[in-house]
């Protein structure tokens, strides 16, 4: 084995290349080795030790485990077939691990890369991993591990580890704010072996034994007993490939248990959906059976288009779509549709095309189906009617090959708006759930209530909308940030009244000179009276064939109100989009109604979006943030054809890590889950949002509904192609 410094330099130089190769799947032609049993860190492995196994591609898992050493909650995502990522939230009872508390609540992140796949011969799967590579380093460790299926039911893993995995916990500074990459520690220090053996007793029951180097020195310093032995034993029971229950002992002295849950966006409960099939294509009659229809003479009748438009609009309405406008000539028909039902825009277009074969006279050969979003024509799919008739019973790829996707033209001669559509009013009343995660003092905060939403579209693109929320129950009570001098001279958490008595300058002085733009978010919680999260008037327009624009004014979000303006260049057939946004906002008061505070700021960003055509979309936003800091946010999102989106983002600005505070810089994950994936019923509704490690003030943007890229993305060529398999659904 090479000396540790040499090996560390080798790993540091090869890890970026390995990450790139693993993401493209080009390291090996064999399939990645997968495993279902989770270790105590929420990843495939033994009990405390890792294996070289991966989850099945795209798997999302969550696990919660507890022992006398504390508890861990881990969320993991199989980013690509060869890259596993994880976020973890842990608690250790502590007398000296945290300068502010008598316990340590630790946030950490892992990444594992499978470099080599197991083959049918002697070659094992080989992986390299970083454990707690961005955090305080409490569980920090690195490893290289090999895993081999020795028989159909016996699997062995052997590896070498550093840090916690070598039994050498890395020293932690009590004042460490965490959230930084400590690359100088990677693959450094003593390197020691670990191993595990797993026996698959039944299809659902697994017994595992391991040799682990972790002495739990960090936890033992808090008065807990060490495991007493390096040999651990555990069992895993799986139910329906979704749930897992684990129990284990560390050295025969410490016992623990864990429950886990996993799901895969690629595996819906109802893969084909439960919606009714679309109307079949109606073949045109022979020319001699309808000579007038084939000749196009009908187009000179002024009553023809209104009658056809009315009939098609009624048919589309039953399909959950709105026929906003139509232009019709003897051999060409263009319709503009607003899809209100189907997650995949390609399904809406396919159903529209079939209904057009039933509504249009035989002479109409060219169909142009233009998608609209908030009154803006985004892209147009151009189809020959004869191709639709010829390819109805073939795979969707064949109709995709003859379809032409072009920019939606904002100005089309002869385009007639469907009567009676505007103004258009919609509303809903639904339960609301607000959550806060990973706070060092309270790991889960929640608010449950009711929310009424309404939208009034005055003319195409001009939309007034708002919401009213009433809290019913929850533990996200109003709490003031920071500490204040109490009447007895002691220092303690500020009361709400004490915080409200502070000026903006005093608040900044108590916050490292940084304006509180998000860290006082809990001051907006706990309202027992109705609040108004948003109330806006927005205008959306398409300036040219490839340029979109938006202006939004009002109560933009629960913490800020003002004016937001945005432009986006996004050709329908381009993988690249470019945008710019400017916001002039003022901070709202804590009552959640129409009052404002004194703080006012102008922020702005330029943005670049790129679709990598492999399911991943990248985004870079650079500019000025709410606290006046300047920098950039990088986001990478994996998108699935069924509407799932899982991503991660990180923001680095000119605000120092010390001024930012705990966490060092802003980062988090994004999650969007389509309701249709779970219910099988067609719907464009999604649930999810951003999950931040902490709510701090650096790198914070205004939250504006209806930003342009997300509005038009699914009807671009890239979005349509991703869901084209639903065209004939």
NORTAWO-V987560 format. One record per backbone hydrogen bond with DSSP energy under -0.5 kcal/mol. CO is the residue of the C=O (numbers start at 1). NH is the residue of the N-H. E is the energy in kcal/mol with one decimal. If there is no record, write none. Layout:
co nh e
CO NH E
CO NH E
This chain:
co nh e
3 7 -2.5
4 8 -2.9
5 9 -2.2
6 10 -2.1
7 11 -2.7
8 12 -2.5
9 13 -1.7
10 14 -1.8
11 15 -2.3
12 16 -0.5
14 18 -2.5
15 19 -2.4
16 20 -2.0
17 21 -2.6
18 22 -2.7
19 23 -1.8
20 24 -1.1
21 25 -0.9
21 26 -1.5
33 54 -2.3
37 45 -1.4
39 42 -2.1
43 39 -3.2
44 51 -1.4
47 40 -3.7
49 46 -2.1
54 35 -2.6
56 59 -2.1
58 265 -0.8
59 78 -2.3
60 263 -2.5
61 76 -2.4
62 261 -2.6
63 74 -2.5
64 259 -2.4
65 72 -2.3
66 257 -2.0
67 70 -1.6
70 67 -2.6
71 91 -2.4
72 65 -2.6
73 89 -2.8
74 63 -2.5
75 87 -2.9
76 61 -2.4
77 79 -1.4
77 85 -2.4
78 58 -1.3
80 83 -1.0
82 114 -2.5
83 79 -1.0
83 80 -1.4
84 112 -2.6
85 77 -2.5
86 110 -2.2
87 75 -2.8
88 108 -2.2
89 73 -2.5
90 106 -2.2
91 71 -1.3
92 104 -3.1
102 94 -1.4
103 105 -0.5
104 92 -2.5
104 106 -0.7
106 90 -2.9
107 136 -0.5
108 88 -3.0
109 133 -2.0
109 134 -0.6
110 86 -1.9
111 130 -2.8
112 84 -2.7
113 115 -0.8
113 128 -2.4
116 126 -1.9
123 119 -1.9
125 147 -2.5
126 115 -2.0
126 116 -1.8
127 145 -2.5
128 113 -3.0
129 143 -2.0
130 111 -2.0
131 141 -2.0
133 182 -0.8
135 180 -0.6
137 140 -1.2
140 164 -2.8
141 131 -3.4
142 162 -2.6
143 129 -2.4
144 160 -2.3
145 127 -2.6
146 158 -2.2
147 125 -2.8
148 150 -0.9
148 156 -2.7
153 200 -3.2
154 150 -1.8
154 151 -1.8
155 198 -3.0
156 148 -2.7
157 196 -2.4
158 146 -2.6
159 194 -2.3
160 144 -2.0
161 192 -2.0
162 165 -1.5
163 166 -2.0
163 168 -2.3
164 167 -1.4
167 169 -0.6
173 176 -2.0
174 99 -1.1
177 663 -2.8
180 135 -0.9
180 182 -0.6
181 183 -0.8
182 185 -2.0
183 186 -1.0
185 188 -1.5
192 161 -3.0
194 159 -2.6
195 211 -3.2
196 157 -2.7
197 209 -2.5
198 155 -2.6
198 200 -0.5
199 201 -1.3
199 207 -2.6
204 238 -2.6
205 201 -0.9
205 202 -1.7
206 236 -2.7
207 199 -3.3
208 234 -2.7
209 197 -2.9
210 212 -0.6
210 232 -2.1
211 195 -1.9
216 220 -2.5
217 221 -1.9
219 222 -1.3
219 224 -1.3
220 223 -2.0
230 212 -3.0
230 232 -0.5
231 251 -0.9
232 210 -2.2
233 249 -2.6
234 208 -2.8
235 247 -2.0
236 206 -2.6
237 245 -2.6
239 242 -1.7
239 243 -2.2
242 262 -1.7
243 239 -2.8
244 260 -2.4
245 237 -2.8
246 258 -2.2
247 235 -2.5
248 256 -2.3
249 233 -1.8
249 251 -0.7
250 253 -1.5
250 254 -1.6
254 250 -3.2
255 68 -0.6
256 248 -2.3
257 66 -2.4
258 246 -2.9
259 64 -2.6
260 244 -2.0
261 62 -2.8
263 60 -3.3
264 267 -2.4
266 268 -0.6
268 271 -0.6
270 273 -1.7
281 283 -0.7
286 289 -1.7
286 290 -1.0
287 290 -0.5
290 294 -2.0
291 295 -1.7
292 296 -1.1
292 297 -0.9
292 298 -0.7
293 363 -1.3
296 299 -1.6
297 300 -1.5
298 301 -1.9
300 302 -0.6
301 304 -1.8
301 305 -0.5
302 306 -0.5
303 307 -1.5
304 308 -2.5
305 309 -3.3
306 310 -2.2
307 311 -2.1
308 312 -2.7
309 313 -2.4
310 314 -1.8
311 315 -1.9
312 316 -2.7
313 317 -2.1
314 318 -1.3
315 319 -0.6
316 319 -0.9
316 321 -2.3
317 320 -1.6
320 340 -1.8
321 323 -0.5
322 324 -1.1
322 338 -2.3
324 418 -2.5
325 336 -2.4
326 416 -2.8
327 334 -2.9
331 365 -1.2
331 366 -2.2
332 329 -2.6
333 368 -2.8
334 327 -2.6
335 337 -0.5
335 370 -3.1
336 324 -2.4
336 325 -1.0
337 339 -0.7
337 372 -2.1
338 322 -1.9
338 340 -0.6
343 345 -0.6
344 347 -1.0
344 348 -1.2
345 349 -2.1
346 350 -2.4
347 351 -2.2
348 352 -1.9
349 353 -2.6
350 354 -1.8
351 355 -2.0
352 356 -2.2
353 357 -1.4
354 358 -0.7
355 358 -0.6
355 359 -1.0
356 360 -2.6
361 364 -1.7
363 365 -0.8
365 367 -0.5
365 385 -3.7
366 333 -2.5
367 369 -0.5
367 383 -2.8
368 335 -2.6
368 370 -0.7
369 371 -0.5
369 381 -2.6
370 337 -2.6
371 378 -3.0
373 376 -2.1
376 373 -2.3
376 378 -0.6
378 408 -2.5
379 371 -2.3
380 382 -0.6
380 406 -2.7
381 369 -2.6
381 383 -0.5
382 404 -2.0
383 367 -3.0
384 387 -0.6
384 388 -1.7
385 389 -2.3
386 390 -2.1
387 391 -2.4
388 392 -0.6
391 394 -2.0
395 398 -1.4
395 399 -0.8
396 400 -2.0
397 401 -1.5
398 402 -0.8
399 403 -0.8
400 403 -0.5
404 382 -3.3
404 406 -0.6
406 380 -3.0
408 410 -0.5
412 415 -1.6
415 417 -0.5
416 326 -2.0
418 421 -1.1
424 457 -3.0
426 455 -2.9
428 453 -2.6
430 451 -2.9
432 449 -2.2
434 447 -2.5
436 445 -2.6
442 439 -0.8
443 438 -1.5
445 436 -2.4
446 475 -1.4
446 476 -1.5
447 434 -2.7
448 472 -2.9
448 473 -2.1
449 432 -2.8
450 470 -2.8
451 430 -2.4
451 453 -0.5
452 468 -2.3
453 428 -2.5
454 466 -2.0
455 426 -2.6
456 458 -0.9
456 464 -2.6
457 423 -0.6
457 424 -2.4
459 462 -2.3
461 463 -0.7
461 540 -2.3
462 458 -2.1
462 459 -0.7
463 538 -2.9
464 456 -3.4
465 536 -2.8
466 454 -2.3
467 534 -0.6
468 452 -2.8
469 531 -2.6
470 450 -2.2
473 448 -3.3
475 477 -1.9
476 526 -0.5
482 494 -2.2
484 492 -2.1
486 489 -2.5
490 486 -3.6
492 484 -3.2
495 499 -2.3
496 500 -2.4
497 501 -1.3
499 502 -1.2
503 507 -2.5
504 508 -2.5
505 509 -2.3
506 510 -1.6
508 511 -1.7
508 513 -2.7
508 514 -0.6
509 512 -0.6
511 514 -2.0
515 517 -1.0
518 521 -2.1
520 523 -2.0
521 524 -1.6
522 525 -1.3
531 469 -2.6
531 533 -0.6
534 467 -2.2
535 555 -2.7
536 465 -2.5
537 553 -2.1
538 463 -2.9
539 551 -2.0
541 543 -0.6
541 549 -2.7
546 570 -3.0
547 543 -1.6
547 544 -1.2
548 568 -2.3
549 541 -2.3
550 566 -2.7
551 539 -2.7
552 564 -3.3
553 537 -2.4
554 556 -1.3
554 562 -2.8
555 535 -1.9
559 588 -2.6
560 557 -2.2
561 586 -3.0
562 554 -2.3
563 584 -2.5
564 552 -3.2
565 582 -2.5
566 550 -2.5
567 580 -2.1
568 548 -3.0
568 570 -0.6
569 578 -2.1
571 574 -1.7
572 717 -2.9
575 611 -2.3
577 609 -2.8
578 569 -3.5
579 607 -3.0
580 567 -2.3
581 605 -2.2
582 565 -2.7
583 585 -0.6
583 603 -2.6
584 563 -2.3
585 601 -2.4
586 561 -2.3
587 597 -3.5
589 592 -0.9
592 532 -3.4
595 589 -2.0
599 587 -2.5
601 585 -2.5
601 603 -0.5
603 583 -3.2
604 624 -2.2
605 581 -2.7
606 622 -2.6
607 579 -2.6
608 620 -2.4
609 577 -2.3
610 612 -0.7
610 618 -2.8
615 639 -3.4
616 612 -2.4
617 637 -2.7
618 610 -2.6
619 635 -2.8
620 608 -2.2
621 633 -2.9
622 606 -2.5
623 631 -2.4
624 604 -1.0
625 628 -1.9
629 625 -3.1
630 654 -2.0
631 623 -2.5
632 652 -2.2
633 621 -2.4
634 650 -1.9
635 619 -2.3
636 648 -2.1
637 617 -2.8
637 639 -0.6
638 646 -2.3
640 643 -2.1
644 640 -2.6
645 672 -2.5
646 638 -3.4
647 670 -2.2
648 636 -2.4
649 668 -2.0
650 634 -2.6
651 666 -0.6
652 632 -2.1
656 660 -2.6
657 661 -2.2
661 664 -2.6
663 665 -2.0
666 651 -3.0
667 693 -1.5
668 649 -2.5
669 691 -3.1
670 647 -2.4
671 689 -1.8
672 645 -2.0
673 687 -2.5
674 677 -1.0
674 678 -0.7
675 678 -1.0
675 679 -2.1
676 680 -2.3
677 269 -1.0
677 270 -0.6
680 274 -3.8
685 675 -2.5
687 673 -3.2
689 671 -2.1
690 692 -0.5
691 669 -2.3
694 696 -0.9
697 700 -0.7
700 626 -2.8
702 704 -0.7
704 707 -0.7
707 711 -1.3
708 712 -2.2
709 713 -1.8
712 715 -1.2
713 716 -1.6
713 719 -0.6
716 720 -2.8
717 721 -2.7
718 722 -1.8
719 723 -1.2
721 724 -0.9
723 726 -2.0
724 727 -2.3
726 729 -1.6
